[in-house]
Amino acid sequence: MGTVKVNYDNLLCAMKPDLSEEFSNIAEEVVLAVEFGIEVTKEQLQTLYDNLCAFAKEYGIKDANKIAEKIKPMLESND
């Protein structure tokens, strides 16, 4: 399965957030749309991109930035 490196500050350590739930909240709308064959809008992609970048920064998870970078070309296209 692999591992994900996380950078918790003291407050987050005390709160013990569930990162999988946080990630699910970020990606849920787009993932469900794709699963049900619903067209994903640029606004939804932009929100997903912004939230992934914020998630990566807040928790120190570089892998979230890798996912965000894969979304970036879709945002830059003229479709």
N, C-alpha and C positions, 0 to 999 in steps of 0.2 A: 504494500500500500504506500510506502514511503513516509516521509516526515515533512512537516512544515515548521520552519523556525518562526517563533513568535517573540516579539519584544514587548513584554508587559512592564508598565511602570507600577509603582507601589499601589496606586488607586485601583488599577485594573486587577492586580493580584488580589486585592481585598474583595473586589466585586465578582471575580471569577466568571467572566462572561463566557457563554457558549459560542465559540467562534463558528461552528458549523451552522448554528441558528442565525447568527449575524450574516454569514455569507448567503444563506438561503433567503433571508429577507432582501438582500441586495439583488440576487439573480432570479428570484422566483417569477416575476412578471414576464421576463423574456423567455426563460426556460419553458414555462407553461404555454406561452404563445407558440413557440416552436413545436412543442410536443403535440399541440392540437391543430397545427397547420394554419395558425393565424399569422398574418403579416406583422412583422415587427417594424415599428416606425423609427425614423431617425431620432425622434425625441426620446423614445424608450432606450435606444442604443446610447444616446448621449447621457441619459440618466445613469444607465448601467456603467458606462465608462467613468463618469465622475464619481460614482459611489465606490467602484473598485479602486480607483486611485486614492480616495479618502480612506478606505478600508486598509489598503496597503500601508499608507502613511501612519494611520492610528495604531495599528497592531504590528508594524514592522514586517509585514508579510510580502516579500518581494515577488512571490509567485502570482499574487493578485495583479501586480503591474504587468507581468507577462501576459496575462489574460487580457488586460485592458489594451495593451499594445496590439493585440490581434483584432480588436474592435475598431481601432483608430482608422485603418484604411476604409472600412465601411462608412465611417462618418465623413471622410474626406471625398468619397465618390459623389458624383453628381446625379446618381439615380434617385 
